[in-house]
Structures are given as structure tokens and as C-alpha cells.
Amino acid sequence: MAQKILIVEDDSNIAELLHLYLEREGYEIQIAPDGGKAVELFRSFLPDLVLLDIMLPVMDGWSVLKKIRAESRTPVIMLTAKGETSDKVTGLEQGADDYIVKPFETKEVLARIHAVLRRVGGEEESAGAKKLSFDKLTINLDAYELLVDGKRVDTPPKELELLYHLASSPNRVFTRNQLLDEVWGFDYFGDSRTVDVHIKRLREKLEGISDKWSLKTVWGVGYKFEVTAA
């Protein structure tokens, strides 16, 4: 069965170009010309991936992304003319899986789609094994659940994935670019500030919970999940 992609784009020329190119690659495509229609089609079409513009009529891309993330982990690639670092960071913080700035090459879009779908498929194949436990802390990537001192703490997907990645290799130091490449799954060179933002938010959730582990900054290098020997 063909994988389904929802294109959310109000520029009909761009939308049709993507439609023709992706359909030729074997994907089943639906187009939403505004944010309201995007939410409606997302729920009825049930796409495997969403290409989402930011500047949209009716409801902007941020609002659409928020609604999608409230009910699904379906991969979302932001596709927009906004190329400032702040926009990229905002998209990633809110749960986007990738970010492509217009103008773009259709081959690049296809490569990003393949990469994101491959990552999602890989996670599904290894389901049932992604759970880590430490003193007063459980990171369950299968259920996308974080338990702190026995209580469930609401955590955005990328924050949880970042914490899981660090905790999977206790005491190993990761650079910001390594984390972007290995957690976000694509080269986001030049915007490593998003890692700092995610670490800051994780620390707010985990501060003072246990003296047996901690999120440590290694100045001039990056971060590590430090575990203290018993």
C-alpha cells in the first residue's frame, strides 16, 4: 500500500509541483490549501507524513502543528519561506521532525521525506525495547512517557527523545551537532541553540529529583547524562 502524504500549502503552484513529483515517486497525495482544511484532512486522510507551510489562511502552520501533536506523532516537515533561526527553533521545539526553507529542490524534499519515514519505521520495528530506568526516573520511548519520582510528566516528543539518547550512553559526552544529527536525524548545522533550549526545559523537569544522575554541561563541548557510581 502506498504511503500517504498530506501537503499543506496555499501556493497552488508549489502544491501542484510537489503533488506531481511525489505522486510520481509512488506516494498517495492530498492537498490542503489552508490550516482549517489541513486539520480536517489530517483526521480523515490519516497521512504517514505531513509537509506543512507556516504562513497559511484560516489557521497558521504553528496552530496546525499544535493540533497534530495533540493527537498524533505523525512526522511533520515544515516547508516555509521563513528561514530565520528563531523560526527553525520554534518549529523543532513544537514537535516538527524536519525543516526545509523555500526555495527548495524537489530532490531535497524527497530525500528528507525518505529520511524521516525511515526513522519512524525504524522506531516501530524496534518497539518494545526502548525503556530506561534510573533512580526515581523512567524514560519510556515506546509509550513516549516520562516518569519522575513515580509521576507522569508531560514532555514533548523531541525532549523525551533527547533525554533517552543521552541516558542510553551514560557519562558519554555528546556535542550539540551530534545530538542534532542523531536525535533530530538531519544536519541542522548552525542552529544548535535548539539543543540548549531542550536541555534547559528538561532540567526544569528533573532538577533536584536524584543525586545519582544529572544532565551535565561539558563547557565548550556539549552535554552528558552523568550517572554517579553507587
C-alpha positions in Angstrom: 0.0 0.0 0.0 1.3 3.4 -0.9 2.4 5.7 1.9 0.3 8.8 2.2 1.5 12.4 2.3 -0.6 15.5 3.2 0.7 18.7 1.6 -0.4 21.8 3.4 0.4 24.7 1.1 -1.7 27.7 0.0 0.5 28.4 -3.1 -1.2 26.3 -5.7 1.9 26.2 -8.0 4.2 24.8 -5.2 1.4 22.5 -4.0 0.9 21.1 -7.5 4.6 20.7 -8.2 5.0 18.7 -5.0 1.9 16.7 -5.8 3.1 15.7 -9.2 6.6 14.9 -8.1 5.7 12.9 -5.0 2.9 11.0 -6.8 5.4 10.0 -9.5 7.5 8.6 -6.6 4.6 6.4 -5.6 3.1 8.3 -2.7 -0.7 8.9 -2.3 -1.2 12.7 -2.0 -3.8 15.1 -0.7 -3.5 18.9 -0.7 -4.9 21.3 1.9 -4.9 24.9 0.9 -5.4 26.3 4.4 -4.9 25.4 8.0 -8.5 24.5 8.7 -8.7 22.1 5.8 -5.3 20.7 6.9 -6.7 19.6 10.3 -9.8 18.2 8.6 -7.8 16.2 6.1 -5.3 15.0 8.7 -8.1 13.3 10.6 -9.8 11.8 7.5 -6.9 11.0 5.2 -4.6 9.7 8.1 -1.3 10.6 6.3 2.0 8.9 7.1 3.7 12.3 6.8 2.7 16.0 6.6 4.5 18.7 4.6 3.4 21.9 6.4 3.8 25.5 5.4 3.7 28.2 8.2 2.0 31.2 6.5 -1.5 29.8 5.8 -5.0 31.2 5.6 -7.6 30.3 8.3 -5.1 28.8 10.7 -1.3 29.2 10.6 1.2 26.3 10.5 2.1 26.6 14.1 -1.5 26.1 15.1 -1.9 23.1 12.8 1.3 21.5 14.2 0.0 22.0 17.7 -3.3 20.3 16.8 -1.5 17.4 15.1 0.9 16.9 18.1 -2.1 16.9 20.5 -3.3 13.7 18.9 -0.5 12.1 16.9 3.2 11.6 16.4 2.8 11.6 12.6 6.0 13.1 11.2 5.8 16.7 10.1 8.2 18.5 7.9 7.9 22.3 7.9 8.1 23.8 4.4 8.3 27.5 4.5 9.9 30.7 3.2 10.7 31.7 6.8 14.4 30.9 7.2 15.4 32.7 10.4 16.9 30.7 13.1 14.1 31.6 15.5 11.5 30.1 13.2 13.5 26.9 12.8 14.0 26.6 16.6 10.3 27.2 17.1 9.3 24.5 14.7 11.6 21.9 16.2 10.5 22.8 19.8 6.9 22.4 18.9 7.5 18.9 17.5 8.4 19.3 13.8 10.7 16.5 12.5 12.5 18.5 9.9 12.5 22.0 8.4 13.0 23.0 4.7 13.3 26.6 3.6 11.9 27.8 0.2 13.1 27.9 -2.4 14.0 24.2 -2.4 14.9 21.4 -4.7 12.3 18.7 -5.1 15.1 16.1 -4.7 16.0 17.6 -1.3 12.3 17.3 -0.2 12.2 13.7 -1.3 15.4 12.9 0.5 14.1 14.5 3.7 10.8 12.6 3.4 12.7 9.3 2.9 14.9 10.0 5.9 12.0 10.9 8.2 9.9 7.9 7.2 12.9 5.6 7.6 13.5 6.9 11.1 9.8 6.4 12.1 9.8 2.9 10.6 13.0 2.0 12.5 11.4 3.1 15.7 8.3 1.0 15.0 10.4 -2.1 14.2 12.3 -1.9 17.5 9.2 -1.1 19.6 9.2 -2.8 23.0 12.8 -2.3 23.8 13.1 1.5 24.4 12.8 1.9 28.1 15.4 3.1 30.6 15.2 3.2 34.4 17.3 5.2 36.9 16.7 6.3 40.5 13.3 8.0 40.5 13.4 8.2 36.7 11.9 6.1 33.9 12.2 7.1 30.3 9.8 5.0 28.1 10.2 5.8 24.4 7.8 3.1 23.4 4.9 4.9 25.2 6.5 8.3 24.9 6.2 8.6 28.7 8.5 10.2 31.3 8.0 9.2 34.9 9.7 11.4 37.5 9.5 10.1 41.1 6.6 7.9 40.1 4.6 10.6 38.4 4.0 11.1 34.7 5.4 14.4 33.4 4.1 15.8 30.2 7.1 16.0 27.8 7.2 17.0 24.1 8.5 14.2 21.9 11.8 15.7 21.0 12.6 16.5 24.6 12.0 12.9 25.5 14.0 11.6 22.6 16.9 13.8 23.5 16.8 12.6 27.2 16.6 9.0 26.1 19.5 9.4 23.7 21.7 10.9 26.3 20.7 8.4 29.0 21.3 5.5 26.6 25.0 6.2 26.9 25.6 7.3 30.5 28.6 9.6 31.1 29.3 9.9 27.3 29.7 13.5 26.1 27.8 14.5 23.0 28.4 17.7 21.0 25.4 19.8 20.1 25.8 18.9 16.4 26.0 15.2 17.2 22.7 15.5 19.2 21.0 17.4 16.3 22.2 14.7 13.8 21.4 11.7 16.0 18.2 12.9 17.7 16.6 15.1 15.0 18.1 12.9 12.3 19.3 15.5 9.9 22.1 18.1 9.6 20.8 21.3 11.3 24.3 23.0 11.3 24.3 26.5 12.6 21.1 26.2 14.8 22.5 24.2 17.7 20.7 26.6 20.1 17.7 24.3 19.9 19.6 21.7 21.9 20.3 24.2 24.7 16.6 25.1 24.8 15.6 21.5 25.1 18.2 20.8 27.8 17.0 23.8 29.8 13.4 22.6 29.7 14.5 19.0 30.7 16.4 20.4 33.7 13.4 22.3 34.9 11.5 19.0 35.0 14.3 17.0 36.6 16.0 19.4 38.9 16.6 18.1 42.4 15.0 14.7 41.8 18.0 12.5 42.5 21.7 12.8 43.4 22.5 9.6 41.4 22.2 11.1 38.0 22.1 14.6 36.3 22.2 16.4 33.0 25.6 17.9 32.9 27.0 20.7 30.6 30.6 20.0 29.4 31.7 23.5 28.7 32.9 24.1 25.2 31.8 20.6 24.1 28.2 19.7 24.8 26.2 17.6 27.2 26.1 14.3 29.0 23.8 12.2 31.2 26.0 11.7 34.2 25.4 8.7 36.5 27.1 8.7 39.8 28.7 5.4 40.9 26.8 3.7 43.7 
